[in-house]
């Protein structure tokens, strides 16, 4: 009989290296203070940037959609699964992003997998920032295109690759808008200018920029005023939007092509009506006011400065993603564990997500944190930071 005993060896190695983590099972919904094993803990690792995951208006929209459409869409959208609420969400997202069209997927991960694997073939080359998200890396692996990697945000190296890759039929330059582990922003203006110079396609994954950067949270294209110059914009509906799913904002012809070619779209059941309706409500809320986004940035800038002033290494952070660089994996996870003992949940992030010597706790500040919450977190982080000799 076949055995999976060899997996135990891999797991033991993870434990020896301090990289093994148990899943935390929460006893309450996504919020600032959550219940873990019967005690209240301050959540500082959530991507729920604007606090919309539990917003009453989103709940009402979801419940109303269930009453009208039921709990499922019935099938993949190309067969029987496209509902009016799906169509409405895509039209509103396209208007929000300022593009001709939007196509939604089940997640941000499947969006990258579906789009990249559909638009690239063996005659093409994809040029990717070395710190791009795993979903981009895996999407590229699904293609037969040639691959080139440029050092993080290194525009000289990007230009050198563009210069030497003129023999390919199509060149696609892919970057995150905001990099998820370091919290820094891509130099999108420079990338766009180089792509225009060398006739390449610009592809931006705005997972951590959607609802965070730009007016009303429209993303990095709006942040840099590059409307009409970015060919493909990917966004998520599971972070600042507070629900789940992903989308690509693009031309109508690309949307039509992806409907017929993108395998995650073609072979997986569509978003539930409740998901589509609550996403639509979140987009409408963003269009009406920047209050939550302004609060998010105020909190993030205050918190980052406080950590830096205390002497912590926050890397290249310039967004609400604020890492504290600790070092080796075991030490990073031990730091995370001590914070949890003090009532602050800040997940350790270690290799292979980041470099082996760049283990960290990744803090994410949200609009729904109060001043008292942030003061509590800082008090505990400074206490534990001193114990670990980080400050």
C-alpha positions in Angstrom: 0.0 0.0 0.0 1.3 3.5 -0.9 2.5 5.5 2.0 2.8 9.2 2.8 5.4 8.6 5.5 8.0 10.7 3.5 5.8 13.7 4.3 6.6 13.3 8.0 10.2 13.9 7.2 9.4 17.1 5.4 7.2 18.2 8.4 9.9 17.4 10.9 12.4 19.5 8.9 10.0 22.4 9.0 9.7 22.0 12.8 13.5 21.8 13.1 13.9 25.0 11.2 11.2 26.8 13.2 8.9 27.1 10.1 6.1 24.9 11.1 2.8 26.7 12.1 -0.5 25.4 13.3 -3.6 27.1 11.9 -5.3 29.4 14.4 -9.0 28.7 14.8 -10.9 31.9 15.6 -14.1 31.8 17.5 -15.4 35.1 16.1 -15.7 36.9 12.8 -13.1 39.1 11.2 -12.7 42.3 13.3 -10.1 44.2 15.3 -10.5 42.2 18.5 -11.2 38.5 17.9 -11.7 35.5 20.1 -8.9 32.9 20.2 -9.2 30.0 22.6 -11.6 31.8 24.8 -9.6 35.1 25.0 -9.8 38.4 23.2 -6.8 39.1 20.9 -6.0 42.3 18.9 -5.9 41.3 15.2 -2.9 42.9 13.5 -2.4 40.6 10.5 -5.7 40.9 8.6 -6.0 42.2 5.1 -9.4 43.7 6.1 -7.9 47.2 5.5 -11.2 49.1 5.6 -13.0 47.0 8.1 -15.7 46.1 5.6 -15.7 42.3 6.2 -18.2 42.7 9.0 -19.9 45.9 7.8 -23.7 45.9 8.4 -24.4 47.3 4.9 -22.5 44.4 3.3 -24.3 41.9 5.4 -27.7 43.3 4.4 -26.7 43.2 0.7 -25.6 39.5 1.1 -28.8 38.5 2.8 -31.0 40.3 0.2 -29.1 38.5 -2.6 -29.7 35.1 -1.0 -33.4 35.9 -0.7 -33.5 36.8 -4.4 -31.1 34.4 -6.0 -30.4 31.6 -3.5 -27.1 30.6 -2.2 -25.4 29.4 -5.4 -25.2 30.3 -9.0 -25.7 26.7 -10.3 -22.7 26.3 -12.6 -19.8 27.9 -14.3 -20.9 31.2 -15.9 -20.5 30.0 -19.5 -23.1 27.3 -19.0 -25.8 28.4 -16.6 -24.1 30.4 -13.9 -24.2 34.1 -15.0 -26.7 36.0 -12.9 -27.7 39.7 -13.3 -25.8 40.5 -10.1 -22.6 39.2 -11.7 -23.1 41.4 -14.7 -23.9 44.4 -12.5 -20.8 44.0 -10.4 -18.5 43.8 -13.5 -20.1 46.9 -15.0 -19.7 48.9 -11.7 -16.1 47.7 -11.3 -15.3 48.7 -14.9 -16.7 52.2 -14.3 -14.9 52.4 -11.0 -11.5 51.4 -12.5 -12.1 53.5 -15.7 -11.7 50.6 -18.1 -13.8 49.3 -20.9 -14.5 46.0 -19.1 -14.0 43.8 -16.0 -14.1 40.0 -15.7 -14.5 38.6 -12.2 -12.9 35.3 -10.9 -13.3 33.2 -7.8 -10.1 34.6 -6.2 -7.1 36.9 -6.9 -5.0 33.8 -7.3 -7.2 32.3 -10.0 -7.3 35.7 -11.7 -3.6 35.7 -12.2 -3.5 32.0 -13.1 -6.3 32.5 -15.7 -5.1 35.7 -17.3 -1.4 34.9 -17.6 -1.9 31.4 -18.8 -4.4 32.7 -21.5 -2.4 35.6 -22.9 1.1 34.1 -23.1 2.4 31.4 -25.4 5.8 30.0 -26.6 6.5 33.0 -28.9 6.2 35.5 -26.0 8.3 36.6 -23.0 7.0 37.5 -19.5 9.2 39.9 -17.5 8.5 39.8 -13.8 9.7 41.6 -10.6 11.6 39.1 -8.4 9.3 39.9 -5.4 6.0 39.4 -7.2 3.3 37.4 -5.5 3.2 33.6 -5.6 0.0 33.7 -7.8 1.9 35.6 -10.5 4.8 33.1 -10.3 2.4 30.2 -10.6 0.5 31.8 -13.4 3.7 32.3 -15.3 4.6 28.6 -14.7 1.4 27.6 -16.5 2.6 29.2 -19.7 5.1 28.2 -22.3 6.5 31.7 -22.5 10.1 32.6 -22.0 10.8 34.1 -18.5 12.9 36.9 -17.4 13.2 38.2 -13.8 14.4 41.7 -12.9 15.8 42.7 -9.5 13.2 44.2 -7.3 12.2 47.7 -8.7 15.4 47.8 -10.7 14.5 49.9 -13.7 17.9 49.7 -15.3 17.7 45.9 -15.4 14.2 46.0 -16.6 15.2 48.2 -19.5 18.2 46.0 -20.3 15.8 43.0 -20.5 13.4 44.9 -22.7 16.3 45.9 -25.0 17.4 42.3 -25.5 14.0 40.8 -25.9 12.9 42.4 -29.1 12.7 39.1 -31.0 9.7 37.9 -29.0 6.2 38.4 -30.5 4.8 39.8 -27.3 6.4 41.1 -24.1 4.5 41.4 -20.9 5.9 43.2 -17.9 4.3 42.1 -14.6 4.5 43.8 -11.3 2.6 44.0 -8.0 1.2 47.5 -7.3 2.0 47.1 -3.6 4.3 44.3 -2.6 2.6 42.1 0.0 5.5 41.2 2.3 7.5 44.5 2.3 4.6 47.0 1.9 6.4 49.1 -0.8 4.9 50.5 -3.9 6.0 49.7 -7.5 7.6 52.5 -9.5 4.7 52.2 -11.9 5.3 55.5 -13.8 8.8 54.3 -14.8 7.6 50.9 -15.7 4.9 52.3 -18.0 7.3 54.7 -19.7 9.7 51.8 -20.4 7.0 49.6 -21.7 5.8 52.4 -24.0 9.3 52.9 -25.2 9.8 49.2 -26.0 6.2 48.4 -27.0 5.5 46.0 -24.1 2.3 45.2 -22.3 1.9 46.5 -18.7 0.3 44.0 -16.2 -0.3 45.2 -12.6 -1.5 43.1 -9.7 -3.2 45.6 -7.4 -4.2 43.0 -4.7 -2.9 45.2 -1.9 -3.5 48.5 -3.7 -7.2 48.0 -4.4 -9.1 50.0 -1.9 -5.9 51.4 -0.5 -4.1 53.5 -3.2 -5.7 56.2 -5.4 -8.8 58.3 -5.1 -11.6 56.2 -3.6 -9.1 53.3 -3.6 -9.1 52.8 -7.3 -5.5 51.4 -7.2 -2.0 52.2 -8.3 -3.0 53.3 -11.8 -5.1 56.0 -10.4 -2.4 56.8 -7.7 0.1 57.5 -10.4 -2.5 59.0 -12.8 -1.8 56.4 -15.5 -5.3 55.8 -16.8 -5.3 54.4 -20.3 -1.6 53.5 -20.1 -1.9 50.2 -18.1 -3.2 47.4 -20.2 -4.1 44.9 -17.5 -5.1 45.6 -13.9 -5.8 42.7 -11.5 -7.5 43.4 -8.3 -8.9 41.4 -5.4 -12.3 41.5 -3.7 -11.0 39.8 -0.6 -8.8 42.4 1.1 -10.0 46.0 1.3 -13.3 45.1 -0.3 -13.8 42.7 2.5 -15.4 39.7 0.8 -13.7 37.2 -1.6 -12.8 37.0 -5.3 -10.7 38.7 -7.9 -11.1 40.6 -11.2 -9.2 41.8 -14.2 -9.9 45.3 -15.5 -9.0 45.5 -19.1 -10.3 46.1 -22.7 -13.5 44.6 -23.9 -11.7 42.4 -26.4 -9.5 40.9 -23.7 -12.5 40.2 -21.5 -14.2 38.5 -24.4 -11.1 36.5 -25.1 -10.7 35.4 -21.4 -14.3 34.3 -21.3 -13.4 31.7 -23.9 -9.8 30.9 -22.8 -9.3 31.4 -19.1 -9.5 28.0 -17.5 -10.4 29.0 -13.9 -13.3 31.0 -15.4 -14.4 28.2 -17.7 -14.1 25.3 -15.3 -15.1 26.6 -11.9 -18.5 27.7 -10.5 -18.9 31.4 -10.3 -19.1 33.6 -7.2 -22.2 33.1 -5.0 -24.9 35.7 -5.4 -24.3 36.9 -1.8 -20.6 37.4 -2.6 -21.3 39.4 -5.7 -23.9 41.6 -4.0 -21.7 42.4 -1.0 -18.7 43.2 -3.3 -21.0 45.5 -5.2 -22.1 47.2 -2.0 -18.4 47.7 -1.0 -17.6 49.3 -4.3 -20.5 51.7 -4.0 -19.4 52.6 -0.5 -15.9 53.4 -1.8 -17.3 55.6 -4.6 -19.2 57.7 -2.1 -16.5 58.6 0.4 -12.7 58.5 1.1 -13.3 58.6 4.8 -12.2 55.1 5.5 -9.2 55.3 3.3 -8.0 58.5 4.9 -8.4 56.9 8.3 -6.4 53.9 7.1 -3.5 56.0 6.0 -3.5 58.2 9.1 -3.3 55.1 11.3 -0.7 53.4 9.1 1.6 56.5 8.9 1.4 57.0 12.7 2.1 53.4 13.5 5.0 53.0 11.1 6.7 56.1 12.4 6.2 55.0 16.0 7.9 51.7 15.2 10.7 53.3 13.3 11.3 55.9 16.0 11.6 53.0 18.5 14.3 51.5 16.4 12.6 48.6 14.7 13.6 47.6 11.2 10.4 48.1 9.1 12.2 47.5 5.8 10.9 49.3 2.8 7.3 49.8 4.1 5.4 52.8 2.8 1.8 51.4 3.0 -0.4 49.9 5.8 1.7 46.7 5.4 4.4 47.2 8.1 6.9 44.4 8.6 9.2 44.1 11.6 12.3 42.3 10.3 13.5 39.8 12.8 15.9 37.4 11.0 15.9 33.6 11.0 12.6 31.8 10.8 12.6 30.3 14.3 13.2 33.7 15.9 10.6 35.4 13.8 7.9 32.8 14.8 9.1 33.0 18.4 8.6 36.8 18.3 5.1 36.3 16.9 4.3 33.7 19.7 5.4 36.1 22.4 3.2 38.9 21.0 0.3 36.5 21.0 1.0 35.8 24.7 0.7 39.6 25.2 -2.6 39.7 23.4 -1.4 40.8 19.9 -1.8 38.6 16.9 0.9 39.4 14.3 1.7 36.4 12.2 5.3 35.3 11.6 6.3 35.3 7.9 9.2 33.1 7.0 11.0 31.2 4.2 10.0 30.5 1.4 7.5 33.4 1.5 10.5 35.7 2.3 14.3 35.1 2.2 15.6 32.8 4.9 17.4 35.6 6.8 14.5 38.0 6.4 11.9 36.4 8.7 9.4 38.9 10.1 6.1 39.6 11.7 3.9 41.4 9.2 1.7 44.0 10.8 -1.3 45.4 8.9 -3.0 48.5 10.3 -6.6 49.0 9.3 -9.2 51.8 9.3 -11.1 50.1 12.0 -8.3 50.1 14.6 -8.9 52.7 17.2 -6.2 54.9 18.8 -6.5 52.8 21.9 -5.9 49.6 19.8 -2.8 51.0 18.3 -1.4 52.2 21.6 -2.0 48.8 23.1 -0.2 47.1 20.1 2.7 49.5 20.4 3.1 48.9 24.1 3.2 45.2 23.6 5.5 45.3 20.6 8.0 47.5 22.3 8.0 45.2 25.4 8.6 42.1 23.3 11.0 43.9 21.0 13.2 44.7 23.9 13.2 41.1 25.1 14.4 40.0 21.7 17.0 42.7 21.4 15.4 44.3 18.3 15.4 47.8 19.8 
